[in-house]
Amino acid sequence: MKRSLRIILPIVVLVAAVIGTRIIKANKPQPFSRPSPPVMATVEATRLTAGQYPVAIRSQGTVQPTTTNALVPEVAGTIVALSNNFVLGGRITAGEVLIEIDRRDYDIALTQAQANLAQSDAQLQEQIALAQRAQAEWTSMGRRGTPSALTLREPQLAAANANKDAAQAQVEKAQLDLERTRISAPYDGIVSERAVDIGEFVNRGAPVGRIHAIDSVDVRLPLSSRQLSYLDTDGGANVEFSAAIGNRTQLWTGTLVRSEGLDATTQQLNIIARVAEPYAANSTPLRVGQFVQALIAGQVLEDVFVIPRSALREEREVLLINAQQQIERRQVTVAWSDEQLAAISEGLAQDDLLITTPLSTVADGTPVRAIIDGVAPAPLEGDGETRPAGDGKRKSSLN
């Protein structure tokens, strides 16, 4: 009996344990399930409004003189004096004598010409007196008719007059040559080149220097055909020039004055903008040879939507937020764009919500939470967290 009990009892305990385990598993408590709120990307957006957009066309160029002249002597001789301002970069004034050529030979030539003139005048007076005497003799002798030209010494008188005119011309030429020994500045300007020094002999027509005026300077600006379509090339458009000088950016204002021919190589049209008084005392000089950036006032676009250039995808698409707070991709027509902004003429409507947060890959219908013009959205019920667009980490909402 005892032996049977020892065999049966472990079997009963084992069976009871198995049954109890099954009962416990069948009646285990169910954990409380709480639905997790949807995780939506947070993006920044702006509400669009149609308006005007003044096109600003960018270009660049080098400052050139409006008026420039080569200094060329009209007489030969040795240079005996130079102006202290006749140096590279020197400021000169209108009428200032820059170069003086030895005038002694020309003084002698003038004296000789004046002597020849006096002698010719004396010969003319003599012929006039002889002609008057011939006329008087003809009359006193009671001759009838008209005396011949030879009798009245008209050929001799004409020759004497011609000799005097020639002598007068020689005097004027000698005076002009004497004046030309002094080369003066025709306007206020700057010396851009000097090729001679005191003691050098110069020939007539040989360049000795170059100057340019300072009343205005020109800048040649190349434009593409697309830029030209938004610009009135007849002149008058305002142009703002800028250049970095030291650690500051200097600005100057100019005006579009004309356009040049089309460059056959680049297929670009060069326009000329002019800056008046570039060396004004109250401003930083705009110097010849300086490289400048230009911003040209173009046409004013009407009823366009101006958006950040970064919000434009592939130059033809933008991302919007629809009424269901979902992303909507839309094709647009770009009327104008530059490095910062784009003007959209078709594809957008008043009060559309434009996403300004850069997104790499998106699909239509993706739900988002938008911060519109800096105003954060209200938190979703039961949602204590949001996920910014483009960031896989979760963070506490500020709402």
C-alpha positions as CSV (number, residue, x, y, z in Angstrom):
1,M,0.0,0.0,0.0
2,K,2.7,2.4,1.0
3,R,4.7,1.4,-2.0
4,S,1.7,2.2,-4.3
5,L,1.2,5.5,-2.6
6,R,4.8,6.5,-3.2
7,I,4.4,5.8,-6.9
8,I,0.9,7.5,-7.3
9,L,1.6,10.7,-5.2
10,P,4.3,12.2,-7.5
11,I,2.2,11.6,-10.5
12,V,-0.8,13.3,-8.9
13,V,1.4,16.3,-7.9
14,L,2.7,16.6,-11.4
15,V,-0.7,16.5,-13.0
16,A,-2.0,19.1,-10.5
17,A,0.9,21.4,-11.4
18,V,0.2,21.1,-15.1
19,I,-3.5,21.8,-14.6
20,G,-2.8,24.7,-12.4
21,T,-0.4,26.2,-14.9
22,R,-3.0,26.0,-17.6
23,I,-5.7,27.6,-15.5
24,I,-3.3,30.5,-14.6
25,K,-2.4,31.1,-18.2
26,A,-6.0,30.9,-19.3
27,N,-7.0,33.5,-16.7
28,K,-4.0,35.9,-16.9
29,P,-5.0,39.7,-16.7
30,Q,-5.0,41.6,-19.9
31,P,-2.7,44.7,-20.0
32,F,-4.3,48.2,-20.5
33,S,-3.8,49.3,-24.0
34,R,-3.4,53.0,-24.7
35,P,-3.5,54.1,-28.3
36,S,-0.4,56.1,-29.3
37,P,-1.0,59.5,-31.0
38,P,0.0,59.9,-34.6
39,V,3.6,61.4,-35.0
40,M,3.5,64.3,-37.5
41,A,6.3,66.4,-38.9
42,T,6.3,70.1,-37.9
43,V,7.1,72.5,-40.7
44,E,7.3,76.3,-41.1
45,A,4.9,77.9,-43.5
46,T,3.8,81.4,-44.7
47,R,0.5,82.6,-46.0
48,L,0.8,84.0,-49.5
49,T,-0.5,87.4,-50.7
50,A,-0.3,88.6,-54.3
51,G,1.4,92.0,-55.0
52,Q,3.9,93.8,-57.0
53,Y,7.6,92.8,-57.4
54,P,10.2,95.2,-58.8
55,V,12.7,93.2,-60.8
56,A,16.3,93.9,-59.8
57,I,18.8,92.7,-62.4
58,R,22.3,91.8,-61.3
59,S,25.5,92.4,-63.3
60,Q,29.1,93.4,-62.9
61,G,31.7,95.4,-64.7
62,T,34.8,97.6,-64.6
63,V,34.7,101.4,-64.3
64,Q,35.9,103.2,-67.4
65,P,36.3,107.0,-68.1
66,T,33.5,108.7,-70.0
67,T,36.0,111.1,-71.6
68,T,39.7,110.4,-72.1
69,N,42.4,112.0,-74.2
70,A,45.9,111.3,-75.3
71,L,48.2,114.3,-74.8
72,V,50.0,114.9,-78.2
73,P,52.3,117.9,-78.9
74,E,51.6,119.8,-82.1
75,V,55.1,121.2,-82.3
76,A,58.5,119.6,-81.8
77,G,61.0,120.6,-79.2
78,T,62.6,119.9,-75.9
79,I,60.5,119.8,-72.7
80,V,61.6,122.5,-70.3
81,A,58.9,122.3,-67.6
82,L,56.2,119.9,-66.3
83,S,53.4,120.6,-63.9
84,N,53.8,119.1,-60.4
85,N,50.4,117.5,-61.0
86,F,51.5,115.8,-64.2
87,V,52.2,112.5,-62.5
88,L,50.3,109.2,-62.6
89,G,47.1,109.7,-60.6
90,G,47.6,113.4,-60.3
91,R,44.5,115.7,-60.2
92,I,44.5,118.4,-62.8
93,T,42.2,121.4,-63.4
94,A,40.9,122.8,-66.7
95,G,43.4,125.3,-68.2
96,E,46.4,124.1,-66.1
97,V,49.6,124.0,-68.1
98,L,50.9,120.4,-67.9
99,I,53.9,120.5,-70.3
100,E,56.1,123.4,-71.6
101,I,58.3,123.0,-74.7
102,D,61.3,125.2,-75.4
103,R,59.8,128.2,-77.1
104,R,62.9,130.1,-78.3
105,D,62.8,128.8,-81.9
106,Y,59.1,129.7,-82.1
107,D,59.8,133.2,-80.7
108,I,62.3,133.7,-83.5
109,A,59.9,132.4,-86.1
110,L,57.3,134.8,-84.9
111,T,59.7,137.8,-85.0
112,Q,60.7,136.9,-88.6
113,A,57.0,136.5,-89.6
114,Q,56.2,139.9,-88.1
115,A,59.1,141.5,-90.0
116,N,57.9,139.9,-93.2
117,L,54.5,141.2,-92.5
118,A,55.8,144.8,-92.0
119,Q,57.8,144.6,-95.2
120,S,54.8,143.3,-97.1
121,D,52.6,146.0,-95.7
122,A,55.2,148.7,-96.8
123,Q,55.3,147.2,-100.3
124,L,51.5,147.3,-100.4
125,Q,51.4,150.9,-99.3
126,E,54.0,151.7,-102.0
127,Q,51.8,150.1,-104.7
128,I,48.7,151.9,-103.4
129,A,50.6,155.2,-103.7
130,L,51.9,154.4,-107.2
131,A,48.4,153.4,-108.3
132,Q,46.9,156.7,-107.0
133,R,49.7,158.7,-108.8
134,A,48.9,156.9,-112.1
135,Q,45.3,157.7,-111.8
136,A,46.1,161.4,-111.1
137,E,48.5,161.6,-114.0
138,W,45.9,160.1,-116.4
139,T,43.4,162.7,-115.2
140,S,45.8,165.7,-115.3
141,M,46.8,164.9,-118.9
142,G,43.2,165.2,-120.0
143,R,43.1,161.8,-121.6
144,R,39.7,160.3,-122.4
145,G,38.4,156.9,-121.8
146,T,39.2,154.4,-119.0
147,P,42.9,153.7,-118.2
148,S,44.0,150.1,-118.5
149,A,44.6,147.9,-115.4
150,L,48.3,147.9,-116.2
151,T,48.4,151.7,-116.3
152,L,46.7,151.9,-112.9
153,R,49.2,149.2,-111.5
154,E,46.3,146.9,-110.6
155,P,48.5,143.7,-111.0
156,Q,51.2,145.1,-108.8
157,L,48.6,146.1,-106.3
158,A,47.0,142.6,-106.2
159,A,50.4,141.0,-105.8
160,A,51.3,143.3,-102.9
161,N,47.9,142.5,-101.2
162,A,48.6,138.8,-101.7
163,N,52.1,139.1,-100.2
164,K,50.7,140.9,-97.2
165,D,48.0,138.2,-96.7
166,A,50.6,135.5,-96.9
167,A,52.8,137.3,-94.4
168,Q,49.8,137.8,-92.1
169,A,49.1,134.1,-92.3
170,Q,52.8,133.3,-91.4
171,V,52.4,135.6,-88.3
172,E,49.3,133.8,-87.2
173,K,50.9,130.4,-87.7
174,A,54.0,131.5,-85.7
175,Q,51.7,132.7,-82.9
176,L,49.8,129.4,-82.9
177,D,53.0,127.4,-82.8
178,L,54.2,129.5,-79.9
179,E,50.9,128.8,-78.1
180,R,51.3,125.1,-78.8
181,T,54.6,125.0,-76.9
182,R,52.3,124.9,-73.8
183,I,50.0,121.8,-73.4
184,S,47.1,122.6,-71.1
185,A,44.4,120.4,-69.6
186,P,41.1,120.8,-71.4
187,Y,39.0,119.8,-68.3
188,D,39.2,118.8,-64.7
189,G,40.7,115.3,-64.6
190,I,43.3,112.8,-63.6
191,V,46.5,111.8,-65.2
192,S,46.3,108.1,-66.2
193,E,49.6,107.9,-68.1
194,R,52.9,109.9,-68.4
195,A,55.5,109.0,-71.0
196,V,58.0,111.9,-70.9
197,D,60.2,113.9,-68.5
198,I,62.0,117.2,-68.4
199,G,64.8,117.5,-71.0
200,E,63.4,115.0,-73.5
201,F,62.9,116.0,-77.1
202,V,59.4,115.3,-78.4
203,N,58.3,115.2,-82.0
204,R,55.0,116.5,-83.3
205,G,52.3,113.9,-83.0
206,A,54.2,111.7,-80.5
207,P,52.0,110.8,-77.4
208,V,53.4,112.1,-74.1
209,G,50.6,111.1,-71.7
210,R,46.9,110.4,-71.2
211,I,44.3,112.0,-69.0
212,H,40.6,111.4,-68.3
213,A,37.8,113.6,-67.0
214,I,36.3,113.3,-63.6
215,D,32.9,114.7,-64.2
216,S,31.5,111.2,-64.8
217,V,32.5,107.6,-65.3
218,D,30.9,104.7,-67.3
219,V,30.5,101.0,-66.4
220,R,29.9,98.5,-69.2
221,L,27.5,95.8,-67.9
222,P,26.8,92.5,-69.8
223,L,23.2,91.2,-69.7
224,S,21.7,87.9,-70.9
225,S,18.7,87.8,-73.2
226,R,16.5,86.7,-70.2
227,Q,17.6,89.8,-68.2
228,L,17.1,92.1,-71.2
229,S,13.5,91.0,-71.4
230,Y,12.8,92.6,-68.1
231,L,14.7,95.8,-68.8
232,D,14.0,99.0,-70.7
233,T,17.2,99.5,-72.6
234,D,16.2,103.0,-73.9
235,G,17.9,104.5,-70.9
236,G,16.9,106.2,-67.7
237,A,16.8,103.2,-65.4
238,N,18.5,103.6,-62.0
239,V,21.6,101.5,-61.3
240,E,23.1,100.9,-57.8
241,F,26.8,100.0,-57.8
242,S,28.6,98.4,-54.9
243,A,32.2,97.5,-54.1
244,A,34.1,96.2,-51.1
245,I,36.7,98.6,-49.9
246,G,38.5,97.4,-46.9
247,N,36.0,95.9,-44.5
248,R,33.1,98.1,-45.8
249,T,30.8,98.0,-48.8
250,Q,30.6,101.3,-50.6
251,L,27.6,102.3,-52.7
252,W,27.1,104.7,-55.7
253,T,24.1,105.5,-57.8
254,G,24.1,105.7,-61.6
255,T,21.8,105.8,-64.6
256,L,21.5,103.7,-67.7
257,V,22.4,105.8,-70.7
258,R,22.6,103.5,-73.7
259,S,23.1,100.0,-75.0
260,E,25.9,98.7,-77.3
261,G,25.8,96.0,-79.9
262,L,25.4,92.3,-79.2
263,D,28.6,90.3,-78.5
264,A,28.8,87.6,-81.1
265,T,30.8,85.3,-78.8
266,T,28.8,85.5,-75.6
267,Q,25.5,86.5,-77.1
268,Q,25.2,89.1,-74.4
269,L,24.3,92.8,-74.8
270,N,26.4,95.4,-73.1
271,I,24.7,98.3,-71.6
272,I,26.4,101.5,-70.4
273,A,25.6,103.0,-67.0
274,R,26.9,106.4,-66.0
275,V,27.8,107.8,-62.6
276,A,28.0,111.5,-62.3
277,E,30.6,113.2,-60.0
278,P,32.4,110.0,-59.0
279,Y,35.1,112.0,-57.2
280,A,32.7,114.2,-55.1
281,A,34.3,115.4,-51.9
282,N,31.5,114.0,-49.7
283,S,31.7,110.5,-50.9
284,T,34.2,107.7,-51.5
285,P,35.7,108.0,-55.1
286,L,34.6,105.6,-57.7
287,R,37.9,105.1,-59.5
288,V,38.6,104.1,-63.1
289,G,39.6,100.5,-63.3
290,Q,37.6,99.5,-60.2
291,F,35.5,96.3,-60.3
292,V,31.9,96.9,-59.1
293,Q,28.7,94.9,-58.7
294,A,25.5,96.4,-60.3
295,L,21.9,96.2,-59.4
296,I,19.7,97.5,-62.2
297,A,16.0,98.5,-61.7
298,G,13.9,96.5,-64.1
299,Q,10.2,96.2,-64.8
300,V,7.6,95.9,-62.0
301,L,5.7,92.6,-62.1
302,E,2.0,92.8,-61.2
303,D,-0.1,90.2,-59.3
304,V,2.7,87.8,-58.5
305,F,3.6,85.8,-55.4
306,V,7.0,86.4,-54.0
307,I,8.5,83.4,-52.2
308,P,11.9,82.4,-50.9
309,R,14.1,80.9,-53.6
310,S,14.7,78.0,-51.2
311,A,11.0,77.1,-51.3
312,L,11.1,76.5,-55.0
313,R,11.8,72.9,-56.0
314,E,13.5,72.1,-59.3
315,E,12.5,75.6,-60.6
316,R,8.9,74.5,-61.1
317,E,7.3,73.1,-58.0
318,V,6.4,74.2,-54.5
319,L,4.9,72.5,-51.4
320,L,1.6,73.7,-49.9
321,I,-0.5,72.8,-46.9
322,N,-4.2,72.0,-47.9
323,A,-7.3,72.4,-45.7
324,Q,-6.7,68.9,-44.3
325,Q,-3.3,69.9,-43.0
326,Q,-1.6,67.7,-45.6
327,I,1.2,68.4,-48.0
328,E,0.2,69.2,-51.5
329,R,2.8,69.4,-54.4
330,R,1.9,72.0,-57.0
331,Q,3.4,73.1,-60.3
332,V,4.1,76.8,-60.7
333,T,5.3,79.3,-63.4
334,V,8.3,81.3,-62.3
335,A,8.2,84.9,-63.8
336,W,11.5,85.9,-62.3
337,S,14.0,84.6,-59.8
338,D,17.4,85.5,-58.3
339,E,19.6,84.1,-55.6
340,Q,17.2,85.0,-52.8
341,L,13.6,85.3,-54.1
342,A,11.3,84.0,-56.8
343,A,8.2,85.7,-58.3
344,I,5.4,83.2,-59.2
345,S,2.9,84.3,-61.8
346,E,0.8,81.1,-62.1
347,G,0.0,78.2,-59.9
348,L,-0.7,79.9,-56.6
349,A,-3.7,81.5,-55.1
350,Q,-4.4,84.1,-52.4
351,D,-3.9,82.8,-48.8
352,D,-2.2,79.6,-49.9
353,L,0.0,78.2,-47.2
354,L,3.5,77.7,-48.6
355,I,5.9,75.4,-46.8
356,T,9.3,77.2,-46.3
357,T,11.0,74.3,-44.5
358,P,13.4,72.5,-46.8
359,L,12.1,68.9,-47.3
360,S,14.1,66.3,-49.2
361,T,11.5,63.7,-50.2
362,V,7.7,64.1,-49.6
363,A,4.5,62.6,-50.9
364,D,1.1,64.2,-51.5
365,G,-1.2,63.7,-48.5
366,T,1.5,63.6,-45.8
367,P,0.0,65.1,-42.6
368,V,2.0,67.9,-41.0
369,R,1.7,70.5,-38.3
370,A,2.5,74.0,-39.5
371,I,4.0,77.0,-37.8
372,I,2.4,79.7,-39.9
373,D,4.3,83.0,-40.0
374,G,5.8,82.3,-36.6
375,V,2.6,81.2,-34.9
376,A,2.8,77.6,-33.6
377,P,-0.3,75.2,-34.0
378,A,-2.4,74.2,-31.0
379,P,-1.4,70.8,-29.6
380,L,-3.3,67.7,-30.6
381,E,-5.5,66.1,-27.9
382,G,-3.4,63.5,-26.0
383,D,-0.3,64.5,-27.9
384,G,2.6,65.8,-25.8
385,E,5.2,65.5,-28.5
386,T,5.8,66.6,-32.1
387,R,8.6,65.7,-34.5
388,P,10.2,68.5,-36.6
389,A,10.6,67.9,-40.3
390,G,13.8,66.3,-41.2
391,D,14.7,65.1,-37.6
392,G,14.1,61.6,-36.5
393,K,14.5,62.5,-32.8
394,R,11.4,63.3,-30.7
395,K,11.3,66.3,-28.5
396,S,8.9,68.0,-26.2
397,S,6.4,70.4,-27.9
398,L,6.5,74.0,-27.0
399,N,2.7,74.2,-27.3
